Amino acid sequence: MQVRARPVHPDATWTARTVAGRYRLDRLLGRGGAADVYEALDLRLRRPVAVKVFRPAGARRTDAQCGEEARLLARMHHPGLVTLYDTGRDESRPFLVIQLVRGTTLRRRIARGVLTPAETCRTGAALASALAHVHAHGIVHRDVKPSNILLDRSGAPHLTDFGISRRVEAADDAPEGAGTLVGTASYMAPEQALGRRTGPAADVYSLGLVLLETLKGEAEYGGAPLEAALAHLHRPPVLPPGLPAELARLLTAMTDRSPEARPDAAACARILADPRTAGRTPTPSAPAGSRGAGIHRSPRSHRSPRPRRSFAARQGRPAAGRAMAATLVTLGLTLTGSLGSAPAGEAAPPPRDGAADATRTSAPASPVPHPNDLLRRLT
């Protein structure tokens, strides 16, 4: 794994040292909420690697987080994922040794300029294929976002950072215990924001927002974590005008508020790989705030891989769910401050890649979102 070196000062006691007598750390590549990632050299095999060293945060918790990520990575092998080489401990710090991808992040690529529909489809097809592989192994990533996508020198994407990923059957559980909500607010699926079960459909939703960001040049739901989480429930994403009809239709389906209405990752990969999806026939410009307005089916167009629920069926949602969403929207009118502080007793993590990338959130969820519960959830 690799990102371009960031202007932070590495720990002198870890840079230019050897981990476990084998991996020489050369420079700091990036810092996350729980670990630092270094470019390194495997002295035994004489190959460049990336070493993810977890920071002390309670031995039991750190060991559990590192061990879970290692087990998940070890189960999967796909060109769109980073490969796990080794794992171990050094001076009580667990570490992972993973594939070094030379290039940049999708976050930095977007900062240089938007992608064309063809580039978005090519990138999206590779990422959707990787997610299909992840989901086939019974795993949910839960944090798909541009800063967790590495682009190698040929532009091929690699999904990384499985630090908060979980097996599907355990996706409701977080490292701290049952009922904990984790994710990144700007890319969090509505069911994540409401503290509900998070399955593969949540990754598809996040990928849809990532692809939309490559086309627009900015996150659809930016701002402070609370604002971003509320926005997912308050309004659907706005598609940019002029998209090819098939691509617009797919993005609309991927970012549907209902998990059941979204296509699975394998279907997304097939549609994105179809040349017609990136066709040159644009859709009529949609009015601001509308979703998919002016998008019409053509005789040759793909249908959504999963049938979308009718408007009448959507109106049949339980009243409690509508009340919960209304409560969160109301809170969004008053609680709009930045809520990116670290949990009590822990140092605040360094800034992550890109200002628009809302901080990863992790806090207890509640069946009924009282204001104090919502604040704890999003900090």
VENWO-V775033 format. One record per helix or strand of 3 or more residues. SS is the DSSP state (helix for helix, strand for strand). FROM is the first residue (numbers start at 1). TO is the last residue. If there is no record, write none. Layout:
BEGIN
ss=SS from=FROM to=TO
ss=SS from=FROM to=TO
END
This chain:
BEGIN
ss=strand from=23 to=31
ss=strand from=35 to=42
ss=strand from=47 to=54
ss=helix from=59 to=74
ss=strand from=84 to=90
ss=strand from=93 to=98
ss=strand from=103 to=105
ss=helix from=106 to=112
ss=helix from=117 to=136
ss=helix from=146 to=148
ss=strand from=149 to=152
ss=strand from=157 to=159
ss=helix from=168 to=170
ss=strand from=180 to=184
ss=helix from=185 to=187
ss=helix from=190 to=193
ss=helix from=200 to=216
ss=helix from=225 to=234
ss=helix from=245 to=254
ss=helix from=259 to=261
ss=helix from=265 to=273
ss=helix from=275 to=278
ss=helix from=311 to=315
ss=helix from=319 to=332
ss=strand from=360 to=364
ss=helix from=371 to=377
END
